[in-house]
């Protein structure tokens, strides 16, 4: 039989409710309320700060559920000269050629906090801060997971069937598969996969990243802001290869341990990102990836539910994923490492 909250836990929960009400400018956090846009921005900033990746990309508020993309890229040079003695100067239309629309989805992030957990945390005077930090960190990671693994937006999501939140929203990779299939490499010599290693489609990771970059529009390829995100399995294989090659050389081993091995690949700065597919390579720029949320859509309610012996924290907002310039995005996925990789 579930135990009720201890007196100390009751006091901490009451303080949590009071702190939430004060933070969000409402009288009672146990009644559903709409978060004011300025406070929603502060909440969003707090979530973004929980993940380095989110701080690198765009996470921005918008006013409508559907609309035009916020950042419209320029897909070519605009500088030149006109002999105005013979003709008029003409402004060049170099706006992105792809669709400039976005659409947000109703997104729920509901957290159940068992009484036992509250009792365990009640001894900490900063209980409310610890709780908020834990929830914000989880929301940050969920955003990243959906961005890389989301394939569709179901009316009723199923975390058992889709443990990587594939059914919450369409992420960046799925949008690329659907909208720019020519810039998504999914198979090579062997159907259904791209092989890397001796005798494969690519001899090594450098060659793979280089060719992925070539799928970016040539007018944007050398702008200097492209980076590559590389899956952990591919990086691990490359690191293992260096360990084998440099065995017995302490200075080289130290270089590998210091992660300098992932500084550049294919001439691009290389990064790892939590929850990125382990066997994929993405080439784009940080500011080409965006998450939009509707600033007037954040709703929140925190209630005590004794029937489940837990406190329930309900959060919702309208949210979506955007590739600002499709021409500036390239993906290679389904990469299989051959055993005899060089």
C-alpha positions, 0 to 999 in steps of 0.5 A, spaced: 500 500 500 502 506 497 504 511 503 502 518 504 507 524 503 511 525 509 510 532 513 516 534 510 514 532 503 508 536 504 511 542 506 516 541 500 510 540 495 507 546 497 513 550 496 514 547 489 506 550 488 508 556 491 514 557 487 511 555 480 505 560 481 510 566 483 515 564 477 509 564 472 505 570 475 499 566 477 495 565 483 494 557 483 499 553 479 494 547 480 489 550 475 491 550 468 494 556 466 497 559 459 504 561 460 505 569 458 509 569 452 515 573 455 515 567 461 514 562 456 521 565 452 524 564 459 522 557 460 524 556 453 531 559 454 532 555 461 530 548 457 535 550 451 541 551 456 540 544 458 543 542 452 549 544 448 546 542 441 540 546 443 544 552 444 548 552 437 541 551 433 535 556 433 530 555 438 525 561 437 518 563 438 513 564 433 506 567 433 502 562 428 501 555 428 502 555 421 506 560 417 513 562 413 520 560 416 523 565 420 530 565 417 530 565 409 536 564 406 540 567 401 542 561 396 547 565 392 551 572 391 548 578 391 554 583 389 556 585 382 555 592 378 551 595 373 552 600 367 547 605 369 548 609 363 545 603 359 540 600 363 537 599 370 540 596 376 536 589 377 535 586 384 537 579 384 532 574 387 536 569 391 531 567 396 531 560 398 528 555 392 525 550 397 518 551 401 518 556 406 512 554 410 512 551 417 507 547 421 507 546 429 504 540 432 500 540 439 506 537 444 505 534 451 510 533 456 507 530 462 511 528 468 509 524 474 513 525 480 511 519 485 510 520 492 516 516 494 521 520 490 518 527 493 519 524 500 527 522 498 528 529 495 524 533 501 531 533 505 534 538 500 532 545 501 533 547 494 527 541 492 524 546 487 530 548 483 532 540 483 525 538 480 525 544 475 532 542 473 531 535 472 524 536 468 528 542 463 533 537 462 529 531 460 525 536 455 531 538 452 533 531 450 526 529 448 527 535 443 533 533 440 531 525 440 525 528 436 529 532 431 533 526 429 528 520 430 521 523 429 518 521 422 510 522 423 505 526 428 500 521 431 494 523 434 495 518 440 503 517 441 505 510 443 512 510 447 512 503 447 512 502 439 516 508 438 521 509 444 525 514 440 519 518 440 518 517 432 511 519 432 511 525 436 513 530 430 517 530 423 524 531 425 529 534 420 532 528 418 525 525 416 523 532 412 530 531 408 528 524 406 521 527 404 523 534 401 530 533 398 531 525 397 536 527 392 540 530 398 539 524 402 544 518 401 541 511 403 544 506 399 550 504 395 553 498 392 548 494 396 541 495 397 539 498 403 545 500 406 552 504 405 558 501 406 565 504 409 571 500 409 576 496 404 571 494 398 566 498 400 562 505 397 567 509 401 574 507 404 574 511 410 570 516 414 573 522 411 571 520 404 564 519 406 563 526 409 567 529 403 561 526 399 556 528 403 558 535 403 558 535 395 550 534 396 550 541 399 548 546 393 555 548 390 553 556 391 553 554 399 558 549 399 564 554 401 560 559 405 565 557 411 559 555 416 558 548 414 559 543 419 558 535 420 555 531 425 557 524 425 554 518 429 557 515 435 558 508 431 562 511 425 567 515 430 568 509 434 570 505 429 575 510 426 578 511 433 579 504 434 582 504 427 587 509 430 588 505 436 590 499 432 595 504 427 598 508 433 599 502 438 605 503 442 606 510 441 603 514 447 603 521 444 598 518 439 594 515 444 594 521 448 592 525 442 586 520 441 584 520 448 583 528 447 578 527 442 582 531 437 581 525 432 574 528 431 576 535 430 575 535 422 573 530 417 572 531 410 575 538 411 569 540 416 569 541 423 566 535 426 561 534 432 558 529 436 551 530 438 547 526 443 541 521 440 544 522 433 543 516 429 549 512 430 550 510 423 549 517 419 553 523 417 549 530 417 552 536 413 549 543 414 550 549 418 548 550 426 543 556 424 540 552 418 537 547 424 531 550 427 525 548 433 519 553 433 514 554 438 508 558 439 509 563 444 502 563 446 501 556 446 505 554 453 500 551 458 501 548 465 498 545 471 501 541 477 496 537 481 496 532 487 493 525 484 493 521 491 489 515 486 496 514 483 500 516 489 504 522 485 504 529 483 503 530 476 506 536 472 502 537 465 506 541 460 504 543 453 505 547 447 505 547 439 512 546 437 515 544 430 522 542 426 525 546 421 530 546 416 531 553 414 534 552 407 533 545 404 539 546 399 544 547 405 542 540 408 545 533 406 545 526 409 548 519 409 545 514 413 544 506 414 552 506 414 555 499 415 562 498 417 566 493 414 570 489 418 576 490 414 575 497 414 582 501 413 
